Amino acid sequence: MAIRIAMVAGEASGDLLASHLIRAIRHRIPDAEFFGIGGPKMQAEGFDARWACERLAVHGYVDALKRYRELSGIRRTLLKQVNAERPDAFIGVDAPDFNLWLERKIRDAGMPAIHFVSPSIWAWRGGRIKAIARSVSHMLCLFPFEPGLYESAGVPVSYVGHPLADVFPMNPDREYARELLGLPAEGQVIALLPGSRQSEVRNLAPIYIETARILRERHPEVSFVVPLATRETRALFAEALRVAQAEELPVRMLFGHAVEAMTAADAVLVASGTASLEAALLKRPMVISYRIGKWQYRLMKRMAYLPWVGLPNILCNETVVPELLQDDATPVALADALDRWLGDPEACTSLAERFEALHLQLRQNTAEKAAAAILPYLNKAPAWNPSRQPA
């Protein structure tokens, strides 16, 4: 009888991670079957998607509250299907707010529940580790400092590295990236990444545009490239340019191509998030910025216990790139911070060497390591006992 695995992946990033994991497991167990919630990349690997992963995407607290009943219904229906079909294991890929509840129910019923991508307990909501310990049979971590947190709480854990480190080149080709994007081979280029969500672009676009205006006054030859994830975010940035009367700025807006834009750039201004890790893997000097609602910022600041929000600084355990957040993220301050990178080639070289060491640390062949950690649970999966399923 074929090994069957239930999986839930949230959003596009989870779909990509899960698709690589499915392929790695199938390399060892060719007839393994997968079902649950997933996206097109998982389906391309033969995944039986009962719901699309986009159904789990929420944008902020308000959206999450509005959609609570819908998401709760999907989760309970999937749990019933898992009870009925009795797979050999469950793997939750990211989406902790959705998956941890499900994992606890499944684990209590006697099936291995594995979580792939540790929630950011190291940044805030540290008390969550107790709930995680009750929910998961095994945690798969992307960052090397995470396993110790779980080991101290008695949670079986494996460090599997970060998948981006596997696919990003150690020596990015800036000349090729500029040629690909139609940018001049000479002259300074700055990449502006105001985020992938509409709320992020609304908050940051006016500030980034004013920063670009200041830098253009200081450096008449500098140009800017702005990768935007959707038509909606592109329209928001274009409107911000119009409102600021800044259409004369040499700003090139792109649909996607964030990696190419950062590769082509001499420096990057980036909203805090995964893009800052991508910039580090591309060995680019950067300035990290972010702005959210005042009450939300106060709440998150109160709950945070690390001095940084940017992954490059967290992973290096020191301030290797500037972070200018909330009221500190003014156009003049951002321009000054970028200017320091543009005027100090030695500092840029030193930073690139630091990021190269980080890249090597994170490059672990993630999918294969994750599959190796999961296989023992498939071989010794305990007998399914629906009667132990809590109400």
N, C-alpha and C positions, 0 to 999 in steps of 0.2 A: 504494500500500500504506500502511495507517495507521501512524502513529508508535505504537510500543509502549514502555511504560516499566515496569520492575519497581521496586517500592517495598517497604520494610519500615518500619513504624511500631511503636514500642513504647509500650504503655500508652495511657490515655485522652488524655493531653496530645498525644502524637504523632499519634493518630488525628485530633484536631481540626486540628492544624497541616497534616497531609497532606491532609485534605479541602479546606481552603482553597486549598492549592497545586494540587490536581487541578482545582478549579474555575477557577483563574486560568490554568492551562495550556490547559484546554479552551476558555477564552474566545478564545485565539489559535489553537488547533488543535482544532476542534470534534470531529474523529473520533479523537482520541488515545485509546489504550487503556492501562489500568493493571492490574497484577496483582502478587501477592505476599502479604505479611502486613499485615493492617490490621483496622480496627474498624468499627463500625456507621456512623459518620459518613462514612468513606471509601466504604463500600458504598453509601450513599445517593447518592454521586456516580458510581456505576457501577463501582466498583473490584471486581475479581475477587479475593476474599480466599481464598487457598488455606489459610491458617491465621488464626485470630483473634489480634489483637494482645495479648489478655490472656494468651496462652500464653507471652509473653516476660517477663511481670511476675515479678520475684523480690523477696524481702523480706530483704535482708541477705546477708552472706557465706555463712552456713550453708545457707540456702535455695538460693543460687546453686550451691554445691558439690553439694547433693543432686540438683539438676536438670540438672547439666552434661551428662550423657549424652543426656537428652531434647532439650535445646536444641541441642546439637551435631548431633544427628540431623536436627532440623528445618532447621538452617542448611545442612547438606550436601545434603539433599534439594532445598531451594530452589535451591542452586547448580547442581545437575544440571538442574533445570527451566529455569533461565536459560540454561544451555549449549544446551539443546535448542530453546528457543523464540526465542533470539536477539533480545531487545528492543534498542531503540536507546540506552537509557541505564538506569542504576540510580540510584535516590535512596534513601539511608538517612536516615530521619527520627529523630533522637535515638538512643537505645539504642546507644551507642557500643561497649559490650562485645560486643554481637552484630554490629553492622553493620561495624565497621572491618575485621575479618577477612574478611568477605564482600566488602567494597569492594576490598580489596587483591587478592583472587583475580580479581575481575571486571575491575579496571583492568589487571592483568597480562595478561589475556586480550584486551585491546584495546578495551574498552568504557568510555565515560565513567562514572565513579563519583562521584556528588555527595553530600555530606553536609550535611544541613540541621539546624542547631543545634550549635554548637561544644561539644565536651566542655569541662569546666571546668578546662582546663590552667592557667588563670590563678590558680586557687585551690590546686591540688595536683596531683601527678602530672605536673609540667611536662615531664619527659623523654618523655612520650607524644607530643609534637609530631613527633618523628622518625618514629614509627610512622605517624602521621597523614599526614605528607608522602609516605610510601611507598604510602599506601592510597587517597588521594582525588585526583580530578581538579580538584575545586573545593569550597571550604568556604563555607557560607552562615552568617553570624554574626548573632546577635540583638542584641549589645551593641557600642557604638561603639569601645570600647577593644580589642576582639578582633582586628580585621584586621591591625594592626601586628605582632602575635605571629606570624601566619601568613606575612605578607610577608617577615619576617626569615628565615623558614625556607624561602622559595621556594614556598609553597603558594598557588595562585590562590585568591582570596578576595573575597567581597562582603559588605558590611554591609547587611542588609535590614530592620533594626528589629525591634521585639518585637510580636508579634500582639496581645497584651493592650492595648498602647497604642493600637492601632487601634480596639478595641471599647469600651474604658472611656471614660466621658464626662469631659471636661475639668473640669466643675463638677458633682460628684455631688450628688444631691438628698437631703439627710439627712432632711428632713421626710417625704418620700414613703417612704423606706426604713423609717422608724419606723412610719408608718401601715401599710405593707405587712406588717410583722412584728408588728403589734399592740402596739408599745411606746409608752410615754407620750411626748407631744411635748416635755414639759419634763423636767428632771432629767438627771443624768449617767448615761450608759450606757458600759460597758466591754465590748468584745468579747474573748473568750478563745478562742484558736485553738491547741489543743495538738497539732495535726498530723493527718494523714489516715491514718497507719498505726497499727495496734494497739500496737506497741512504743512509739511516740511518746506515745500517750495514757497507757499504763501508767506511763511515766517522768514525765510532766509533769502529769497530772491532779491528783495529791495536792498538788503545789506550787502549781498555779494556784488550787486551792480554798482553800488557806490564805492565798494572796495576796488572794483575794476577801474572805475573812473579815476580814483586817486592814483592807482598804479600806472595808468596810462599817462597821467600828467607827469609822473616822475620818470617814466620810461616810454618815450614816444613810439618805440618799435615793438612793444609787447603786444601780444594778441591773446585771446581767450577762447577756450573751447568748453562747451557746456553739454555734457551728455544727459539726456532726460529720458525717463523710463517709458512714458506714455504720451499720447497726444494731449491729454488733459494737463499734464505737468509742463509740456512744451508750451501750450497756450497760456498757462499761468506765467511762465517766465517771459514770454513775448509781451504779455500785457504789462508786466512789471517794467520791462525796458521802455515801453511806450509811456507809461505814467512818469517814469524818471527822466523822460526826454533824453534817452541814452542810446537811441538807434544808431548814432554815429560811432559808438564803440565797436571795435573789431571783435565782436562776439559771434562765434560759430556754434549754433545749436545743433545737436545731433539726436537722432532717435537711437537710444541705446549706445553701444560702443564705449561704455565707461572704461573698460580695461584699455582699449586702444587710446582713448583720450588721456588717461593717466600715464600710459607708457610714453606718449609723445611729449608730455609736459616737463618743464623744468621744475615746477612746484605745483602743489595741489592744495586747494582749499576745499575741505570735505566736511560734510555733516557727520557727526559721530555715528558709527555703525560698522557693518561689514565692509563698506567701501574703504574705511580707514585701514583695515587689515589688508585689503587688496592693494592699496597704495604702498603699504610696507613690503608686501611680497614683490611688488614691482620696483622696490628700492628707491622710492621717490620721497624727497623732502615734502613735508605737508604741514598744514595748520588745521587743527580740528576745531570745529565750532558747532554750536547747537543753540536753538531757542525753542522753548515750549511755553505753554500757559503758565502764568506766575504761580497759581496754586498748585499745579501739577509739579512744577520745578521745586517748590518748597517741600512738598511731600516726598519726592524722590531724593532730595538732598538730605532730608532728615533720616531716611531709611538707608542711605548709602553708607558704606564704611570703607571704601577705597578712595584714595585721593585723586583718582583719574576716572574718566569715562571712556577714553579712547583705547581700543584694543592694543595698538602698538605700545603705549605706555604701560598698560596692565601687564602685557606679556614680557616686556623688558624690565618691569618692576622699578621703573624710574621715568622721569619726564624726559623722553628723548625727542618729542615734538611738542610744540605749544598747544595748549587747549584753552580756547577762549569761549566761554559759555555764557548764555543768558545776557545780562546787561554788559558783561565784559566784551561781548562780540560786536564791537562797534566797527564801522568801516575803517577808521584810522588805525585802530589797534590791529585789525586783520591785515591791512596793507603793510604796516610796520613789520609784523611777524613774517609775512611772505617776503618782504624786502630783505630781511636778514638772511634768508636762504639764498635769494638771488645774488646777494653780494658776498657770499662766503663759500666758494667752491670746496675748500678744505673741510668745512663742516658737513657739506653734502656728501663728500666722499666717505667721511667717517661714519655718517648715518647709514649710508648704503652698506658698508661693511657690517654694521650692527644688524641691519635687516637681513643680510645674507645668512648670518649665523642663526637668526630666528627662523628663516625659511628652512634651513637644514634641519632644525629641531622639530619643525612642524611637518616635514615631509616624511611620512611613515607608511605610505601605501594604505591609506585609510580603509578603503572598502575591503581589502584582503584581511587586514587586522581585525576589523569589525566582524567579518564572517567567521574568522577563526575563534573569536570570543563567543560567538553565538552557537557554533556547532555542538559543543558539549551539552548544551541544554536540549538540543534536538535529539541527541542520542540517548539521553536519560530522562526525557520528559515524563513526569509522573502521570499516573492514570487520572483521566479527567473525572471529576466528581461534581456534577451539577448540583447535587443536594447541598454542597458546601457554599453555594453561591448566595451571598447576602442579599437581602431585599433592597 
